[in-house]
Amino acid sequence: MSAITGDWTLEADDLVKKFGQFVAVDRVSFRVAKGEIYGFLGPNGAGKSTVIRILCGLLTPSSGKATVGGFDVATNPETVRRQLGYMSQKFSLYDDLTVQENIAFFSGIYGVPKRIRAEREAYALRLAGLEGKPEVPARVLAGGWKQRLALSCAIVHDPPILFLDEPTSGVDPVARRAFWDLIYQLSEAGRTIFVTTHYMDEAEYCHRIGLMYRGRIIATGEPAAVRKELHSQSLLRLDTADPLETMRALRKEAQVLDLAVFGGGLHVTVTDASAAMARIREVLAGHKIAVQRLEAISPSMEDVFVALVEAEEQRRQ
């Protein structure tokens, strides 16, 4: 993991974006250091892509300020865009072009000087792991290979800052893990990576994260620090043969703060793990519900996010 040096590459200060009466981005502030992987997490519609389009100089903020590489995105959008590589969840590839032709096309679009164009295109081909398939049409590539090719096209001009907007959406877990290995390589080489995702487990791959909900950042920091939001409570994993009936039986118990379906079982938030487990077994025995598994567990980022969202909803009421 890269150290946070205070050498800020991206900065947002009270950023607001309105579309008519709708507030898509609501007073968002954060900083991202050089070489850092900053994860912007949240559900679809939270405002993540709007923020990234502002930072890319594609949208003008309604108010507030954002700078990229020291340049204001509102007053110097062209200068900002020259420093960036951008990859969207649709991969931005041309299916009718071959692997090599896609790389060459983006090399020209990004204005790579002719004297180093061959070198940069060869690097992009190696990064994608497609040296043996330069003439293969992009449309026949599997999702993971398309993903790697799209990333290679986004950095063919050697940008210091890389924006990845939902880059792992629709890609299988093995390809997602391999893709993150590439991101680490780029970060270790000094590139600043700003990545949006709705996969909560990907928070663990980032140096720092911002959790976004309904246009606002509701938590930010290192993943381990953000998880401490739940340290005042305990989390239990509970498996039974009938999760819905289990939820009905436990819903009114004083020690149970929250119940949520998680995989094939339940996550139960309680005040005291030991006392709550004894009471849960007692209550379920009375309802003739067999306990298959009951143990204290560490909260996942998804657990943290759900708890923070519920707290945010209560605050807004």
C-alpha positions as CSV (number, residue, x, y, z in Angstrom):
1,M,0.0,0.0,0.0
2,S,1.2,3.5,-0.9
3,A,1.8,6.0,1.9
4,I,-0.5,9.1,2.0
5,T,2.0,11.8,1.5
6,G,-0.2,14.9,1.5
7,D,0.8,15.6,-2.1
8,W,-2.8,15.9,-3.3
9,T,-3.5,15.1,-6.9
10,L,-7.3,15.3,-6.8
11,E,-9.3,17.7,-4.5
12,A,-13.0,18.4,-4.2
13,D,-14.3,21.0,-1.9
14,D,-18.1,21.3,-1.2
15,L,-18.8,20.0,-4.8
16,V,-22.5,20.4,-5.8
17,K,-24.2,19.3,-9.1
18,K,-27.8,20.0,-9.8
19,F,-30.0,18.9,-12.7
20,G,-33.0,21.2,-12.4
21,Q,-34.3,20.6,-8.9
22,F,-32.5,17.3,-8.5
23,V,-29.3,17.4,-6.5
24,A,-27.1,14.6,-7.9
25,V,-24.0,15.6,-5.9
26,D,-24.5,17.3,-2.5
27,R,-21.5,19.1,-0.9
28,V,-19.0,16.4,-1.6
29,S,-15.4,16.9,-0.3
30,F,-12.3,14.6,-0.5
31,R,-8.6,14.5,-1.4
32,V,-6.6,11.9,-3.2
33,A,-2.8,11.6,-2.9
34,K,-0.4,10.9,-5.7
35,G,-0.1,7.1,-6.2
36,E,-3.1,6.4,-4.1
37,I,-6.0,4.0,-5.1
38,Y,-9.1,5.8,-3.9
39,G,-12.3,3.8,-4.1
40,F,-15.6,5.6,-4.5
41,L,-18.3,3.1,-3.4
42,G,-22.0,3.2,-3.4
43,P,-25.2,1.8,-5.0
44,N,-26.2,2.7,-8.6
45,G,-27.6,6.2,-8.7
46,A,-25.6,7.4,-5.6
47,G,-23.9,10.1,-7.7
48,K,-20.5,8.4,-8.3
49,S,-20.4,8.7,-12.0
50,T,-21.5,12.4,-11.8
51,V,-18.6,13.1,-9.6
52,I,-16.2,11.4,-11.9
53,R,-17.5,13.3,-14.9
54,I,-17.0,16.6,-13.1
55,L,-13.4,15.6,-12.3
56,C,-12.8,14.7,-15.9
57,G,-13.9,18.1,-17.0
58,L,-17.0,16.8,-18.7
59,L,-19.5,18.4,-16.4
60,T,-19.4,21.9,-14.8
61,P,-20.2,21.9,-11.1
62,S,-23.1,23.9,-9.9
63,S,-21.1,25.2,-7.0
64,G,-18.0,24.2,-5.1
65,K,-14.5,23.5,-6.5
66,A,-12.6,20.6,-7.8
67,T,-9.0,20.5,-9.0
68,V,-7.1,17.7,-10.8
69,G,-3.3,17.9,-10.9
70,G,-3.6,21.4,-9.5
71,F,-5.9,22.6,-12.3
72,D,-9.5,23.8,-11.7
73,V,-11.9,21.5,-13.6
74,A,-14.3,24.4,-14.3
75,T,-11.8,26.9,-15.8
76,N,-9.2,24.5,-17.3
77,P,-11.2,21.4,-18.5
78,E,-8.9,20.8,-21.5
79,T,-5.7,20.9,-19.4
80,V,-7.4,18.5,-16.9
81,R,-8.4,16.1,-19.6
82,R,-4.8,15.9,-21.0
83,Q,-3.6,14.4,-17.7
84,L,-6.3,11.7,-17.5
85,G,-6.9,8.2,-18.6
86,Y,-10.6,7.2,-18.5
87,M,-12.2,3.7,-18.6
88,S,-16.0,3.2,-18.2
89,Q,-18.0,0.1,-17.4
90,K,-18.8,-0.3,-21.1
91,F,-15.0,-0.6,-21.8
92,S,-15.1,2.1,-24.6
93,L,-13.8,-0.4,-27.2
94,Y,-14.7,-0.6,-30.9
95,D,-15.9,-4.2,-31.5
96,D,-15.2,-4.1,-35.3
97,L,-11.5,-3.2,-34.7
98,T,-8.8,-5.7,-33.8
99,V,-6.9,-5.5,-30.5
100,Q,-4.0,-3.7,-32.2
101,E,-6.3,-1.4,-34.1
102,N,-8.1,-0.4,-30.9
103,I,-4.8,0.4,-29.2
104,A,-3.6,2.4,-32.2
105,F,-6.9,4.3,-32.4
106,F,-6.7,5.5,-28.8
107,S,-3.0,6.2,-29.2
108,G,-4.0,8.7,-32.0
109,I,-7.0,10.1,-30.1
110,Y,-4.8,10.8,-27.0
111,G,-2.1,12.4,-29.2
112,V,0.8,10.1,-28.4
113,P,3.8,11.6,-30.2
114,K,4.8,9.6,-33.3
115,R,8.3,9.1,-32.1
116,I,7.2,7.0,-29.1
117,R,3.8,5.7,-30.4
118,A,5.1,2.2,-31.4
119,E,6.8,1.9,-27.9
120,R,3.6,2.9,-26.1
121,E,1.4,0.7,-28.2
122,A,3.7,-2.3,-27.5
123,Y,3.5,-1.6,-23.8
124,A,-0.3,-1.4,-23.9
125,L,-0.4,-4.8,-25.7
126,R,1.8,-6.3,-23.1
127,L,-0.2,-4.9,-20.2
128,A,-3.4,-6.4,-21.7
129,G,-1.6,-9.8,-22.0
130,L,-2.7,-10.0,-25.7
131,E,0.7,-10.0,-27.4
132,G,-0.2,-13.2,-29.2
133,K,-3.6,-11.9,-30.4
134,P,-3.1,-8.4,-31.9
135,E,-5.3,-9.3,-35.0
136,V,-8.2,-10.7,-33.0
137,P,-11.4,-8.6,-33.3
138,A,-12.3,-7.0,-29.9
139,R,-15.9,-8.4,-30.2
140,V,-14.7,-12.0,-29.8
141,L,-12.8,-11.4,-26.6
142,A,-14.1,-12.7,-23.3
143,G,-15.2,-10.1,-20.8
144,G,-12.0,-10.2,-18.7
145,W,-9.8,-9.7,-21.8
146,K,-12.0,-6.8,-23.0
147,Q,-11.5,-5.3,-19.6
148,R,-7.7,-5.5,-19.8
149,L,-7.7,-4.2,-23.3
150,A,-9.9,-1.2,-22.3
151,L,-7.5,-0.4,-19.4
152,S,-4.5,-0.6,-21.7
153,C,-6.2,1.8,-24.2
154,A,-6.9,4.2,-21.3
155,I,-3.2,4.4,-20.4
156,V,-1.6,4.2,-23.8
157,H,-0.7,7.9,-23.5
158,D,0.9,7.4,-20.0
159,P,-1.4,9.6,-18.0
160,P,-0.5,10.3,-14.3
161,I,-4.2,10.0,-13.2
162,L,-6.6,7.2,-14.1
163,F,-10.3,7.3,-13.7
164,L,-12.1,3.9,-13.7
165,D,-15.9,4.1,-13.7
166,E,-17.4,0.8,-12.6
167,P,-14.6,-1.1,-14.4
168,T,-15.4,-4.5,-13.0
169,S,-19.2,-4.5,-13.6
170,G,-20.4,-7.7,-15.2
171,V,-17.0,-9.4,-15.0
172,D,-16.4,-12.8,-13.3
173,P,-14.6,-12.8,-9.9
174,V,-11.4,-14.3,-11.3
175,A,-11.1,-11.6,-13.9
176,R,-11.9,-9.0,-11.3
177,R,-9.1,-10.2,-9.1
178,A,-6.6,-10.2,-12.0
179,F,-7.8,-6.7,-13.0
180,W,-7.0,-5.4,-9.5
181,D,-3.5,-6.9,-9.8
182,L,-3.0,-4.6,-12.8
183,I,-4.4,-1.6,-10.8
184,Y,-1.8,-2.3,-8.1
185,Q,1.0,-2.3,-10.7
186,L,-0.1,1.1,-12.0
187,S,-0.4,2.5,-8.5
188,E,3.1,1.3,-7.5
189,A,4.4,3.1,-10.7
190,G,3.1,6.4,-9.2
191,R,-0.2,6.7,-11.0
192,T,-3.2,8.0,-9.0
193,I,-6.2,5.7,-9.4
194,F,-9.8,6.9,-8.8
195,V,-12.2,4.0,-9.1
196,T,-16.0,3.9,-8.6
197,T,-17.7,0.6,-7.9
198,H,-20.8,-0.9,-6.3
199,Y,-19.0,-4.0,-5.2
200,M,-18.5,-3.5,-1.5
201,D,-15.8,-6.2,-1.2
202,E,-13.6,-4.1,-3.6
203,A,-13.2,-1.6,-0.8
204,E,-10.6,-3.8,0.7
205,Y,-8.4,-3.4,-2.4
206,C,-8.2,0.4,-2.0
207,H,-5.9,2.5,0.1
208,R,-8.8,4.8,1.1
209,I,-12.5,4.9,0.3
210,G,-15.4,7.2,0.2
211,L,-18.9,5.7,0.7
212,M,-21.5,7.6,-1.2
213,Y,-25.2,7.6,-0.8
214,R,-27.9,9.8,-2.3
215,G,-25.3,12.3,-3.5
216,R,-23.3,12.6,-0.2
217,I,-20.2,11.0,1.2
218,I,-21.4,9.3,4.4
219,A,-18.0,7.9,5.4
220,T,-14.4,8.1,4.3
221,G,-11.0,6.8,5.3
222,E,-9.0,3.6,5.2
223,P,-11.2,0.5,4.9
224,A,-10.2,-0.8,8.3
225,A,-11.0,2.6,9.9
226,V,-14.4,2.8,8.2
227,R,-15.3,-0.7,9.5
228,K,-14.8,0.6,13.1
229,E,-18.1,2.4,12.6
230,L,-19.7,-0.9,13.9
231,H,-17.2,-1.6,16.7
232,S,-19.7,-0.3,19.3
233,Q,-22.0,-3.2,18.3
234,S,-21.5,-6.9,17.7
235,L,-22.4,-8.9,14.6
236,L,-23.6,-12.5,14.6
237,R,-23.9,-15.0,11.7
238,L,-27.1,-17.0,12.1
239,D,-28.1,-20.0,9.9
240,T,-31.4,-21.8,10.3
241,A,-33.6,-23.9,8.1
242,D,-36.2,-21.1,7.9
243,P,-34.6,-17.6,7.8
244,L,-37.9,-15.7,7.4
245,E,-39.6,-17.4,10.4
246,T,-36.4,-16.8,12.3
247,M,-36.6,-13.1,11.6
248,R,-40.2,-13.0,12.8
249,A,-39.3,-14.7,16.0
250,L,-36.4,-12.4,16.8
251,R,-37.7,-9.1,15.5
252,K,-39.0,-7.9,18.8
253,E,-36.1,-9.0,21.0
254,A,-34.5,-6.1,22.9
255,Q,-30.9,-7.3,22.3
256,V,-31.4,-7.5,18.5
257,L,-30.7,-4.2,16.9
258,D,-31.0,-5.3,13.3
259,L,-31.6,-8.4,11.1
260,A,-30.5,-8.7,7.5
261,V,-30.5,-11.6,5.0
262,F,-26.9,-12.3,4.0
263,G,-26.3,-15.2,1.6
264,G,-28.2,-18.2,2.8
265,G,-28.4,-17.0,6.4
266,L,-28.8,-13.9,8.5
267,H,-26.6,-11.2,9.9
268,V,-27.8,-10.1,13.3
269,T,-26.6,-6.9,14.9
270,V,-26.7,-7.1,18.7
271,T,-25.5,-5.1,21.8
272,D,-23.6,-8.0,23.5
273,A,-22.6,-11.1,21.6
274,S,-22.5,-13.6,24.4
275,A,-25.8,-12.6,26.1
276,A,-27.5,-12.3,22.7
277,M,-26.5,-15.7,21.5
278,A,-27.9,-17.4,24.6
279,R,-31.2,-15.5,24.2
280,I,-31.4,-16.3,20.5
281,R,-31.0,-20.0,21.1
282,E,-33.7,-19.8,23.8
283,V,-36.2,-17.9,21.7
284,L,-35.7,-20.1,18.6
285,A,-35.9,-23.3,20.7
286,G,-39.3,-22.0,21.8
287,H,-40.4,-21.6,18.2
288,K,-39.0,-25.1,17.4
289,I,-36.4,-23.6,15.0
290,A,-33.1,-25.5,14.9
291,V,-30.0,-23.4,14.9
292,Q,-27.5,-24.6,12.3
293,R,-24.8,-22.0,12.9
294,L,-24.5,-19.1,15.4
295,E,-21.2,-17.2,15.9
296,A,-19.7,-13.8,16.2
297,I,-18.1,-12.4,13.0
298,S,-16.3,-9.3,11.9
299,P,-18.5,-6.9,9.9
300,S,-18.0,-6.8,6.1
301,M,-17.9,-3.5,4.2
302,E,-21.4,-4.3,3.1
303,D,-22.5,-4.6,6.8
304,V,-20.9,-1.2,7.5
305,F,-22.5,0.4,4.5
306,V,-26.0,-0.9,5.4
307,A,-25.6,0.4,8.9
308,L,-24.4,3.8,7.7
309,V,-27.3,4.0,5.2
310,E,-29.8,3.3,7.9
311,A,-28.3,5.9,10.2
312,E,-28.3,8.4,7.3
313,E,-32.0,7.7,6.6
314,Q,-32.9,8.2,10.3
315,R,-30.9,11.5,10.3
316,R,-32.9,12.7,7.3
317,Q,-36.3,11.9,8.8
